[in-house]
Amino acid sequence: VRRTLTAFREQGYPIKSTLTSGLNPETEPFRQGDAEAVFRAAISGSARSARVVLSGTYHTVRLGGMIKGKEEDVRRSDDEVERALWNRLEQLRLAIQQRAP
């Protein structure tokens, strides 16, 4: 958990604080071009071995945030916004792996 939270913070993502966010940290919403996104980590396992599953969602924002599009999952695609968000998730994955003992 600590390694994942540290990687999120080092990559510049503020973590949303809730009473139940320990094993499921979530970023505060952030902008990527014309989209607003949130990244999440689902952590499972034990102190010796853990599994981290990263995911993200986004929606397009128009008219200065007045109109928000449908929430979409971040996927590997040719769409410019999705590609940028996917690359950011990949950077998080690498940062978490590099912190492994």
Residue, then its C-alpha position, 0 to 999 in steps of 0.5 A: v500500500r505504501r509503495t503504491l501511495t508513494a508512486f501516486r504522489e511522486q507522479g504528482y497525483p493527489i490522493k483522495s482521502t476517505l476512511t475506506s481508501g486504504l486498499n483502494p486509493e483514488t486520485e483527485p480528479f485531474r485534467q488531461g486536455d479536454a478531459e477530467a480523469v481519476f485513477r484508481a488502484a485496487i490492492s490485494g494480497s499479503a505483506r509478502s506479496a501484493r497485487v495492484v490493479l490500476s484503472g482509470t475513468y474520464h469524461t470530456v469537459r466542455l464550456g469550462g466544465m459546465i458540460k460533462g460527457k459520459e464517464e468512460d474507462v481508460r483503455r489502450s486506444d488510438d484516441e488522443v486523450e485515451r492514449a495520453l491517459w493510458n501512457r500515464l497509467e503505464q508510468l504509474r505501473l512502472a513507478i510502482q514496479q521500480r519501488a519493489p524490493 
